[in-house]
Amino acid sequence: MPDILLIGGGHNALVAAFYLAKAGRKPLVLERRPLVGGCAVTEEFADGYKAPSLAHTLGPLRPSIVHDMQLERRGVQFVRPDPRLIALGGDGRPLVFSTDVQRTADAIRQFSAADATKYPEVCAALGRLAGFLDSLLEMTPPSIDAPSSSEWWTLLKLGRRFRALGKKDGFNLLRWGPMPAADLVAEWFESDILQAAVATRGIFGTSMGPWSAGSAAVLLLDAASDPVPGGSSVTAVGGPGAVTRAMADAAIEAGAEIKTGAEVAHVFVKDGIARGVVLSDGTELSGSAVISAVDPRRTLLGLVDPMDLDPTFLQRIRNYRVPGTVAKVNLALRGVPAFRGLKENATELLRGRVIVAPGIDYLEHAYDASKYGEISTAPYLDIALPSILDPSMAPSGRHVMSVCMQYAPYRLRDDASWSTRRDALGDIVLRTLEEHAPGITSLVEHRQVLTPADLEATYGLSGGHIYHGELSLDQLFTMRPTLGWGQYATPVTNLYLCGSGTHPGHGLTGGSGQNAAREILRRLK
Ligand SMILES: Cc1cc2nc3c(=O)[nH]c(=O)nc-3n(C[C@H](O)[C@H](O)[C@H](O)COP(=O)(O)OP(=O)(O)OC[C@H]3O[C@@H](n4cnc5c(N)ncnc54)[C@H](O)[C@@H]3O)c2cc1C
């Protein structure tokens, strides 16, 4: 009999279920869709064509999770492409980011000799800060009101690590976090293409532009998991879906149960204590704890009766912002597109990500449109071609292109419906691609366009927000999801959160699930 019920079967739930089962508990994961993985799934979108439906790269995953869940032994073939990123330039000259610092510096030299000299310094500074930031991501945020003795101890150790950074790095960290990413990258570099490529790490998935205050904090948060300025392009053969399938196997082997096609309609609370859940088909399941890996708004405003929550807390959750800005376009292609500036036969170079983000102003203009409920007509694109790594994702000789498009605001101007704008969105993406890969339109055999409304309806993301909530300074760390509730607990006893709407909460790192399992096990003792 299961004793802990997990709502949602995304990667964070699978990680949490694994650690709970390892500790001797009996978790049951309830996923509403026919497959687990959440945003990390690989699905067939056209006859013979499979795509990473949403996310195409990993955060990357925390190494301890890869190790503990023995993902490689379970057949996951992680790929760390090199080059990891190609930034397409407005003038047709691409900038190629390799994992090797010197090789990237050499590529940067064609744009700026000063930037080429500066690049290794920036890599080193980010590397030093990442060590410290990673320890922040791994900890349970301390209680604000009444830190326990162990929390004081953790804070003390953290203080020591901060001091060990030295005066210069420590000062930089405090100063950089609240800055706009655009200002930060302008302190480092002078060439627009390099500034923009690095700044995208501060805006991907958010409702911020490069000039938004706090976007540098997102950049640093992302760099904590992978300090190389170009960002992570780690993926797996078969896409992120191959990883979550192996995670499910690991959780089951550890003793967890997983039920798909099981939508939770309600969390059953009595006397302020979560007692179980009711599924949409009316099935009642009880457990000694309920853990939701679904976003905080959907969990606390949709699944819990508002009468069971204190009005102040309820108001704070209502104020928790989930302004989605990402759309997804998956293309079935007759061949590999030829990108301007890359040699004809550049397939090997295209194993990593490709971005359309030619300059800071370009990105800010793309963001501007979304502030007024409009779709960017010259959007920022983050692209992968997963069939190059795994030819089985497309029929022989064919290819799949996975495109994350920003900015597509969840709430459209004049409350227009996304169902009437789907084609317009697909056309904008193709027109933008056509400028950088002339002829690509003629290669398209099929296209799948997922709007922010689809991300909400099909994948369960409130507001279509890919991180379950904005990564703004007021919604991070002890304030994720809301002030005083950063420790995975909720005001309902035995109801916990473990998804991306909790600390550290950005992409596919497994961090929220791992931290939450540790904290929940401690509390349930
Ligand atoms: C388009 C897109 C692109 C992205 N790109 C990247 C990327 O390149 N790199 C990266 O690191 N991250 C990326 N992300 C972000 C990343 O995928 C998410 O942050 C991460 O997957 C969240 O994981 P999770 O386990 O917390 O939740 P989710 O993956 O959202 O899983 C939650 C699960 O809960 C289920 N659910 C919802 N309601 C119920 C219910 N009532 N009952 C039962 N089940 C329910 C959902 O079906 C879903 O399976 C992207 C996300 C999107 C949408």
The ligand as a MOL file (V3000), in Angstrom:
LIG
                    3D

  0  0  0     0  0            999 V3000
M  V30 BEGIN CTAB
M  V30 COUNTS 53 58 0 0 0
M  V30 BEGIN ATOM
M  V30 1 C 8.8470 24.5940 -24.2500 0
M  V30 2 C 9.7590 24.3040 -23.0870 0
M  V30 3 C 11.1160 24.2880 -23.2860 0
M  V30 4 C 11.9850 24.0570 -22.2190 0
M  V30 5 N 13.3210 23.9980 -22.4520 0
M  V30 6 C 14.1550 23.6450 -21.4620 0
M  V30 7 C 15.5160 23.3920 -21.7210 0
M  V30 8 O 15.9380 23.4350 -22.8930 0
M  V30 9 N 16.3310 23.0770 -20.6780 0
M  V30 10 C 15.8400 22.9590 -19.4000 0
M  V30 11 O 16.6040 22.6510 -18.4800 0
M  V30 12 N 14.5430 23.1810 -19.1240 0
M  V30 13 C 13.6860 23.5060 -20.1210 0
M  V30 14 N 12.3670 23.6870 -19.8720 0
M  V30 15 C 11.9110 23.7170 -18.4740 0
M  V30 16 C 11.7920 22.3530 -17.8610 0
M  V30 17 O 11.3410 21.4250 -18.8030 0
M  V30 18 C 10.8210 22.4010 -16.6820 0
M  V30 19 O 11.2100 23.4100 -15.8140 0
M  V30 20 C 10.8340 21.0840 -15.9290 0
M  V30 21 O 10.5320 20.0420 -16.8250 0
M  V30 22 C 9.8340 21.0900 -14.8010 0
M  V30 23 O 9.8370 19.7960 -14.2500 0
M  V30 24 P 8.8470 19.3620 -13.1090 0
M  V30 25 O 9.1090 17.9340 -12.8630 0
M  V30 26 O 8.9770 20.3020 -11.9640 0
M  V30 27 O 7.3900 19.5880 -13.6990 0
M  V30 28 P 6.7100 19.1810 -15.0670 0
M  V30 29 O 7.7000 18.6660 -16.0250 0
M  V30 30 O 5.8880 20.3440 -15.4740 0
M  V30 31 O 5.7490 17.9890 -14.6520 0
M  V30 32 C 4.5300 18.1820 -13.9780 0
M  V30 33 C 3.6220 17.0140 -14.3120 0
M  V30 34 O 2.4020 17.1370 -13.5720 0
M  V30 35 C 1.3580 16.6300 -14.3790 0
M  V30 36 N 0.0830 17.1210 -13.8490 0
M  V30 37 C -0.4110 18.3780 -13.9000 0
M  V30 38 N -1.5950 18.4490 -13.2520 0
M  V30 39 C -1.8450 17.2010 -12.7750 0
M  V30 40 C -2.9130 16.6320 -12.0230 0
M  V30 41 N -3.9440 17.3850 -11.6140 0
M  V30 42 N -2.8770 15.3110 -11.7150 0
M  V30 43 C -1.8250 14.5490 -12.1080 0
M  V30 44 N -0.7890 15.0430 -12.8370 0
M  V30 45 C -0.7850 16.3430 -13.1470 0
M  V30 46 C 1.7040 17.1420 -15.7600 0
M  V30 47 O 1.0300 16.4050 -16.7780 0
M  V30 48 C 3.2160 16.9440 -15.7730 0
M  V30 49 O 3.5350 15.6630 -16.2640 0
M  V30 50 C 11.4660 23.8560 -20.9210 0
M  V30 51 C 10.0910 23.8050 -20.7240 0
M  V30 52 C 9.2290 24.0300 -21.7970 0
M  V30 53 C 7.7470 24.0120 -21.5630 0
M  V30 END ATOM
M  V30 BEGIN BOND
M  V30 1 1 1 2
M  V30 2 1 2 3
M  V30 3 2 2 52
M  V30 4 2 3 4
M  V30 5 1 4 5
M  V30 6 1 4 50
M  V30 7 2 5 6
M  V30 8 1 6 7
M  V30 9 1 6 13
M  V30 10 2 7 8
M  V30 11 1 7 9
M  V30 12 1 9 10
M  V30 13 2 10 11
M  V30 14 1 10 12
M  V30 15 2 12 13
M  V30 16 1 13 14
M  V30 17 1 14 15
M  V30 18 1 14 50
M  V30 19 1 15 16
M  V30 20 1 16 17
M  V30 21 1 16 18
M  V30 22 1 18 19
M  V30 23 1 18 20
M  V30 24 1 20 21
M  V30 25 1 20 22
M  V30 26 1 22 23
M  V30 27 1 23 24
M  V30 28 2 24 25
M  V30 29 1 24 26
M  V30 30 1 24 27
M  V30 31 1 27 28
M  V30 32 2 28 29
M  V30 33 1 28 30
M  V30 34 1 28 31
M  V30 35 1 31 32
M  V30 36 1 32 33
M  V30 37 1 33 34
M  V30 38 1 33 48
M  V30 39 1 34 35
M  V30 40 1 35 36
M  V30 41 1 35 46
M  V30 42 1 36 37
M  V30 43 1 36 45
M  V30 44 2 37 38
M  V30 45 1 38 39
M  V30 46 1 39 40
M  V30 47 2 39 45
M  V30 48 1 40 41
M  V30 49 2 40 42
M  V30 50 1 42 43
M  V30 51 2 43 44
M  V30 52 1 44 45
M  V30 53 1 46 47
M  V30 54 1 46 48
M  V30 55 1 48 49
M  V30 56 2 50 51
M  V30 57 1 51 52
M  V30 58 1 52 53
M  V30 END BOND
M  V30 END CTAB
M  END
